[in-house]
Amino acid sequence: MENNGTEERAEVYICSGNGGPKGFKRPKTRDENDFDDDEGGFIRREFEHHEKGVARINNGSFGCCPSSVLSAQAKWSRVFMQQPDSFYFNSLQKGILESRQIVSRLINAAHVEEVSLVDNVTTAVAIVLQQVAWAFVEGEFKKGEDAVLMLHYAYGAVKKAIEAYAVRAGAHVIEVHLPFPVSSREEIIVTFREVLKQSKAQSKRIRVAVLDHITSMPSVVLPVKELIKICREEGVDQVFVDGAHAIGSLDIDMQDIGADFYASNLHKWFFCPPPVAFLYCRKQLLPHLHHPVVSSEYGCGLAIESAWVGNRDYSAQLSVPAALEFIEQFEDGIEGIRRKNHDRVIRMAEMLAKAWNTHLGAPPALCSSMAMIGLPDALKVGSEKDALDLRTLLRKKFGVEVPIYYRPPTVVTHLDSTGRPKPAFSAYARISYQIYNTTDDYLKFRDAVNQLVLEASK
């Protein structure tokens, strides 16, 4: 079912972007004003399904999907239900292959076979760690001796997956505690290198390193290319990169990054409907990977196994071309969107930090389309429960949707570039910026926090 990219489009063409038929003339690309002023109301129409009155500055958690792409997805669902047999035999595999070809070009994979579509990064992690577990069970890896490395700031589901697959199979876990707040990429690299050297001195062979490209909470862009280089130098067998937030907010080049496995959600920053993500696997490692849901396609290669896991809705995976068509209406496509989102989130983060007399959790170069801002200590966030309660209060009372990160007390003192201890607050907000956001969303958040600080002082 693979080809070199000449496979024709699926039997039923699903229009996207502006809702026109195949061959329609694309309108003039959107200019920078669309990102805030939205002249002509194009973005407002595409996201009119968003709940009114909510400052939705949390695109990072669930992403967003334009109305035109949702319409394309609905059409795919109807095509399936109208004639399931014809859809299965004539449209499904061709459509998924087209989506995979798009992703393959976007991430500069060497072969389209290296790209599989799965529900989300959680599924991708399960696929990779399942083969790690089998390596311990079958004796390729040594139980109680060989290790899996992860970051302290790894996403919760990833940590649980390591526990469920690797630890149960006999793996030792090495956890890297990275600094936060962080001053520079060099600070991250030095900390990471030291941990790997220590593990080597303790005769722990690291079989798999699980790294984040953008940590979720707190959110920091990590220098994965440099970290992977360190892994290679220290004898780490395989590297899996959790890039859940990456596609659509960072440039991703598999030939440059050099990971063995890389996964990213297309429904976070690439405007696809959930659930759809890609899993990249270096070609020579593909024979070892299988989808955790075993179907009749078992043994046909991971991409084909993932494209059929039983009778279910595949419309999200088939909607990648529609998302790309939406993106291409903007000047410079996804690169232009990514650049403007980054510039805007930094501008809004600096405005908030100035208003609250706090600081960003990482320099702009280590921010993507998300940024961490310290919250005033007057809010008295002293636990994860307090952080969740504050988030709930902001949603219910002020109509602001934003994640809150509680920073536990630590005996480790991190220093800034001058050698002085870096100030750190007990709580940080993670703000996102996507094209539907406006300055008013962040002013609403600023004013809500200011009101809560004023109330706390009475």
NORFEN-V889623 format. One line per field, one symbol per residue. ss: DSSP state (@ for helix, = for strand, . for the rest). Layout:
BEGIN
ss: ???
END
This chain:
BEGIN
ss: .............................=.@@@@......@@@@@........==..@@@@....@@@@@@@@@@@@@@@@.@@@@@@@@@@@@@@@@@@@@@@@@....@@@====..@@@@@@@@@@@@@@@@@.........=====....@@@@@@@@@@@@@@..=====........@@@@@@@@@@@@@@@@@....=======.=......=..@@@@@@@@@@....=====....=..=...@@@@...=====@@@@.......=====.@@@@@@.............@@@@@@.......@@@@.@@@@@@@@..=..@@@@@@@@@@@@@@@@@@@@@@@@...=...@@@...=====..@@@....@@@@@@@@@@@@@@@.==.====........=.....=.....======......@@@@@@@@@@@@@@@@@@..
END
